[in-house]
Amino acid sequence: MMRSIHKNVSGLNLSYTTLMLAINLEVIRGSLGQGHK
């Protein structure tokens, strides 16, 4: 039982990390776009 819970938690961490990376990329691209104007 604990093993399956751990598997779910690591999966959540992975998708959370991916989401944070995507948001950071959008923010960086947005600030770069503003800087070039």
C-alpha positions as CSV (number, residue, x, y, z in Angstrom):
1,M,0.0,0.0,0.0
2,M,2.8,2.5,0.9
3,R,4.6,1.7,-2.3
4,S,1.5,2.6,-4.5
5,I,1.1,5.9,-2.5
6,H,4.8,6.7,-3.0
7,K,4.4,6.0,-6.8
8,N,1.5,8.4,-6.9
9,V,3.4,11.1,-5.0
10,S,6.4,10.9,-7.3
11,G,4.1,11.1,-10.3
12,L,2.5,14.2,-8.8
13,N,5.9,15.7,-8.2
14,L,6.9,15.1,-11.8
15,S,3.9,16.8,-13.3
16,Y,4.2,19.7,-10.8
17,T,7.9,20.1,-11.8
18,T,6.9,20.0,-15.5
19,L,4.2,22.6,-14.8
20,M,6.6,24.9,-13.0
21,L,9.2,24.6,-15.8
22,A,6.6,25.4,-18.4
23,I,5.4,28.5,-16.4
24,N,9.0,29.7,-15.9
25,L,9.7,29.3,-19.6
26,E,6.7,31.4,-20.5
27,V,7.7,34.1,-18.0
28,I,11.3,34.1,-19.4
29,R,10.1,34.3,-23.0
30,G,7.7,37.0,-22.1
31,S,10.3,39.2,-20.4
32,L,12.7,38.5,-23.2
33,G,10.1,39.6,-25.7
34,Q,9.5,42.8,-23.7
35,G,13.2,43.5,-23.5
36,H,13.7,43.2,-27.3
37,K,11.0,45.8,-28.0
